[in-house]
Amino acid sequence: SKPEKWIDVEWEENLKRDFTTYIRLLVRNQRGVLATIAAIISDLESNILNVDIEERDGIHSSMTLTVEVKDRIHLARVMRRLRNIEMVDRIHRVRQ
């Protein structure tokens, strides 16, 4: 309703770089959970830059991953595959 406050923007058409994003998972404390997650991320041609793990209640841990993805579709594919792991109870993207 206030065109004088609008800002013109343009998007790069063929952006060819990786983007850093953060994913938080609530996982069950089981042997191999980190290895399973890392293998899936690698299989999907993504890279893990950092992992931060905090134990929650002896049964679950909160895991925050810093990952590189190509675009939001790539991120959605990574999150969908991680969500299907039996040891993952919850997953969501977070802002840092």
C-alpha positions in Angstrom: 0.0 0.0 0.0 3.1 2.3 0.2 5.0 2.0 -3.1 7.5 4.7 -2.0 8.8 2.2 0.6 9.4 -0.6 -2.0 12.9 -1.7 -2.9 13.8 -3.1 -6.3 15.7 -6.4 -6.1 17.1 -8.8 -8.7 18.0 -12.5 -8.2 21.0 -14.1 -9.7 19.8 -16.6 -12.3 22.5 -19.2 -12.2 24.0 -19.1 -8.7 26.7 -21.8 -8.5 27.8 -21.9 -4.9 27.0 -23.7 -1.6 25.1 -22.1 1.2 25.6 -22.6 4.9 22.6 -23.5 7.0 21.9 -25.0 10.4 19.8 -28.0 11.2 18.8 -29.1 14.7 17.9 -32.7 15.4 16.5 -34.4 18.5 18.0 -37.9 18.3 17.9 -41.0 20.5 21.2 -41.8 22.2 22.2 -44.9 20.2 25.4 -46.2 18.9 26.1 -45.1 15.4 23.5 -42.2 15.2 26.2 -39.6 14.3 27.8 -42.0 11.7 24.4 -42.7 10.1 23.6 -39.0 9.9 27.0 -38.1 8.5 26.7 -40.9 5.8 23.3 -39.7 4.6 24.5 -36.1 4.4 27.6 -37.2 2.4 25.5 -39.5 0.1 23.4 -36.4 -0.7 26.5 -34.5 -1.7 26.3 -32.1 1.2 29.1 -31.3 3.6 29.1 -31.0 7.4 31.1 -28.0 8.7 30.4 -28.4 12.4 28.5 -30.6 14.8 27.4 -29.5 18.3 25.8 -32.2 20.5 24.2 -31.7 23.9 22.7 -34.5 26.0 19.2 -33.8 27.0 17.7 -36.4 29.3 19.9 -39.5 29.1 17.6 -40.8 26.3 17.9 -38.0 23.8 20.5 -35.6 22.5 20.1 -32.3 20.7 22.4 -32.2 17.7 23.0 -29.0 15.7 24.7 -29.4 12.4 26.2 -26.7 10.2 25.9 -28.0 6.7 26.5 -26.8 3.1 23.7 -27.2 0.6 23.2 -26.0 -3.0 19.8 -24.5 -2.6 16.5 -24.9 -0.6 15.5 -27.9 -2.6 18.8 -29.6 -1.7 18.2 -28.7 1.9 14.7 -30.1 1.8 16.0 -33.4 0.4 18.6 -33.6 3.1 16.1 -32.9 5.9 13.6 -35.4 4.4 16.2 -38.2 4.4 17.3 -37.4 7.9 13.7 -37.3 9.2 13.2 -40.9 7.9 16.0 -42.2 10.2 14.4 -44.2 13.1 16.7 -42.6 15.6 15.7 -39.1 14.7 12.6 -37.9 16.6 12.5 -34.3 15.4 14.3 -32.1 12.9 14.1 -28.4 11.9 16.1 -25.6 10.4 17.4 -23.0 12.8 18.9 -19.6 12.5 22.3 -18.8 14.1 
